[in-house]
Amino acid sequence: MKFTLAESVTRDLFPKNKWLIGYILLFFMLWVSTFIGTSDYNNWWIENTLTILSLFFLSLTYKKYVFSDLSYLFIFIFLCLHVYGSKYTYAENPLGYWLQDIFNTERNQYDRIVHFGFGFLLTYPLQELFRNWLKLPKTISWMLPIELALSIGAFYEIIEWAVADIFFKAQGHAYLGTQGDVWDAQKDMFLAFVGAILAATCISLIKKITGSKIKAN
């Protein structure tokens, strides 16, 4: 059961890829448990709209392009963070409260973790997609994920505003999770941006240290 990186020339495809099968099974078990255990089904559905669209995209494009196991691991971790937040709402997440007590912060920081994770965890899969699938130049494929982390982060904040103030006003407060911070949107975008920069920097340093090169799988 070989774990593939972007450098891998060969890899097992579904259903032979036991890593991918494991990610799928674990994610769907967590996903179902968040639906069963949530106290706000309307908020759960709103939060998981993008999750459903993301899974649909990954399934639809699988025959044309397969990510490395490492990229699927990063996607798996991010989706788990997101759906776990949808169970309780981000502002009332138990892990966030635990961290709040540990670090003696004024607010539940779980939403900050997920926004940072968006930039940090999805930069590598996006780089792999741009480099290996779309065949973009190396510099562009490394810069675009950072730019997308900022732009998509901003677009998501617009979606949150629309959901909370126009389409689902009754769920607005739970969905936004600003917790009284007037700069919540700006901080969320900044953390996604920083996460993407940090991920790109770490990947670049690791490549230089190991002397490895990203090649098409």
DOGUDO-424402 format. One record per residue (C-alpha): x, y, z. Coordinates in Angstrom, 2 decimals. Example, Ala and Ser with C-alpha at 12.3 -4.5 7.8 and 13.67 -1.06 7.14 Angstrom:
2
        c1        c2        c3
     12.30     -4.50      7.80
     13.67     -1.06      7.14
//
This chain:
217
        c1        c2        c3
      0.00      0.00      0.00
      2.28      2.72     -1.33
      1.66      6.33     -0.28
      2.19      8.58     -3.29
      3.54     12.11     -3.41
      3.38     14.49     -6.36
      6.75     13.11     -7.46
      5.32      9.63     -7.94
      5.30      8.26    -11.47
      2.83      5.46    -10.77
      0.00      5.05     -8.33
     -2.93      2.79     -7.59
     -6.29      4.01     -8.81
     -9.64      3.61     -7.09
    -10.75      1.04     -5.95
     -7.21     -0.33     -5.53
     -6.01      2.79     -3.73
     -6.45      1.81     -0.07
     -5.37      5.25      1.14
     -8.14      6.96     -0.81
    -10.70      4.38      0.27
     -9.67      4.99      3.88
    -10.05      8.76      3.50
    -13.50      8.33      1.96
    -14.76      5.91      4.61
    -13.46      7.97      7.54
    -14.83     11.19      6.09
    -18.30      9.82      5.45
    -18.46      8.32      8.95
    -17.57     11.72     10.40
    -19.92     13.51      8.01
    -22.89     11.30      8.96
    -22.11     11.68     12.66
    -22.12     15.47     12.35
    -25.55     15.34     10.69
    -26.98     12.97     13.30
    -25.48     14.93     16.21
    -26.21     18.48     15.10
    -28.76     20.59     16.94
    -29.35     22.88     13.97
    -30.11     21.05     10.74
    -30.75     24.22      8.74
    -27.29     25.52      9.61
    -25.77     22.10      8.85
    -27.18     22.13      5.33
    -26.05     25.70      4.71
    -22.53     24.94      5.96
    -22.27     21.77      3.89
    -23.43     23.16      0.55
    -19.81     23.84     -0.46
    -18.77     20.44      0.91
    -21.25     18.72     -1.39
    -20.10     20.79     -4.38
    -16.45     19.99     -3.60
    -17.09     16.25     -3.38
    -19.09     16.40     -6.60
    -16.17     18.13     -8.36
    -13.61     15.61     -7.06
    -15.80     12.68     -8.14
    -16.64     14.15    -11.54
    -13.01     14.87    -12.44
    -11.42     11.73    -10.97
    -11.20      9.82    -14.25
     -9.51     12.78    -15.91
     -7.14     13.80    -13.13
     -6.08     12.01     -9.95
     -4.35     13.87     -7.14
     -1.49     12.31     -5.21
     -2.29     10.59     -1.91
     -0.66     13.50     -0.08
     -3.03     15.98     -1.73
     -6.02     13.79     -0.91
     -4.81     13.65      2.70
     -4.72     17.46      2.88
     -8.18     17.71      1.29
     -9.47     15.06      3.69
     -8.17     16.92      6.76
     -9.65     20.23      5.61
    -13.07     18.74      4.87
    -13.06     17.02      8.26
    -12.30     20.33      9.98
    -15.11     22.00      8.05
    -17.83     19.41      8.65
    -16.87     19.11     12.33
    -17.48     22.85     12.58
    -20.87     22.47     10.91
    -22.07     20.11     13.63
    -21.97     22.68     16.42
    -21.58     25.91     14.39
    -18.12     27.42     14.34
    -18.81     29.83     17.19
    -19.88     27.05     19.57
    -17.43     24.33     18.64
    -16.24     22.25     21.64
    -12.64     22.06     20.40
    -12.65     25.84     20.07
    -13.92     26.22     23.61
    -11.23     23.84     24.86
     -8.55     25.89     23.11
    -10.14     29.04     24.46
     -9.71     27.75     28.00
     -6.17     26.51     27.36
     -4.91     29.75     25.83
     -7.25     32.06     27.75
     -8.57     33.81     24.64
    -11.65     36.02     24.46
    -13.44     34.03     21.74
    -13.90     30.57     20.31
    -11.08     30.33     17.75
    -12.29     27.30     15.79
    -13.36     29.36     12.79
     -9.88     30.91     12.67
     -8.35     27.42     12.58
    -10.49     26.39      9.62
     -9.78     29.58      7.66
     -6.05     29.11      8.24
     -6.43     25.46      7.28
     -8.10     26.48      4.03
     -4.97     28.29      2.92
     -2.45     25.91      4.48
     -4.01     22.57      3.51
     -5.29     23.33      0.01
     -2.21     25.10     -1.37
     -0.40     21.86     -2.23
     -3.36     20.22     -4.02
     -3.93     23.43     -6.00
     -0.27     23.62     -6.97
     -0.44     20.01     -8.11
     -3.59     20.71    -10.14
     -2.17     23.78    -11.85
      1.20     22.17    -12.55
      0.19     18.66    -13.58
     -3.34     19.00    -14.91
     -3.52     22.50    -16.41
      0.21     22.47    -17.32
      0.74     26.05    -16.17
      4.28     27.43    -15.80
      5.96     26.57    -12.53
      5.99     30.13    -11.16
      2.31     30.65    -11.91
      1.32     27.29    -10.44
      3.06     28.27     -7.20
      1.69     31.80     -7.01
     -1.93     31.13     -7.99
     -2.86     29.13     -4.86
     -1.71     32.04     -2.67
     -3.73     34.51     -4.72
     -6.73     32.17     -4.70
     -6.57     31.78     -0.93
     -7.04     35.54     -0.63
     -9.62     35.95     -3.40
    -11.70     32.89     -2.52
    -11.52     33.89      1.13
    -12.95     37.28      0.20
    -15.60     35.68     -2.02
    -16.60     33.33      0.82
    -17.09     36.31      3.12
    -19.44     37.79      0.50
    -21.34     34.49      0.42
    -21.59     34.58      4.22
    -23.02     38.10      4.06
    -25.57     37.07      1.41
    -26.63     33.97      3.34
    -26.88     35.80      6.65
    -28.47     39.06      5.51
    -30.51     38.13      2.42
    -31.38     34.46      2.04
    -31.41     32.87      5.51
    -31.72     35.65      8.05
    -32.88     33.27     10.79
    -29.60     31.35     10.51
    -27.43     34.41      9.95
    -25.94     34.77     13.42
    -25.04     31.07     13.75
    -23.63     30.89     10.24
    -21.46     34.00     10.48
    -20.00     33.26     13.90
    -18.44     36.72     14.20
    -18.76     36.61     18.00
    -18.93     40.39     18.15
    -15.69     40.99     16.22
    -16.27     43.74     13.63
    -13.03     42.72     11.88
    -13.91     39.02     11.71
    -14.10     38.87      7.89
    -10.76     40.63      7.42
     -9.03     38.40      9.96
    -10.43     35.26      8.32
     -9.14     36.33      4.91
     -5.76     37.23      6.37
     -5.37     33.84      8.05
     -6.19     31.97      4.82
     -3.65     34.15      3.01
     -0.97     33.53      5.65
     -1.73     29.80      5.63
     -1.19     29.64      1.86
      2.08     31.59      2.05
      3.33     29.37      4.87
      2.40     26.19      3.00
      4.10     27.35     -0.21
      7.19     28.35      1.76
      7.36     25.02      3.61
      6.94     23.03      0.39
      9.65     25.08     -1.32
     12.07     24.60      1.58
     11.40     20.85      1.77
     12.00     20.52     -1.95
     15.29     22.39     -1.70
     16.44     20.34      1.28
     15.52     16.99     -0.22
     16.44     17.98     -3.75
     13.12     16.61     -5.04
     11.21     17.95     -8.00
      7.47     17.97     -8.60
      6.64     15.93    -11.66
      3.41     14.90    -13.19
      2.08     11.72    -11.66
//
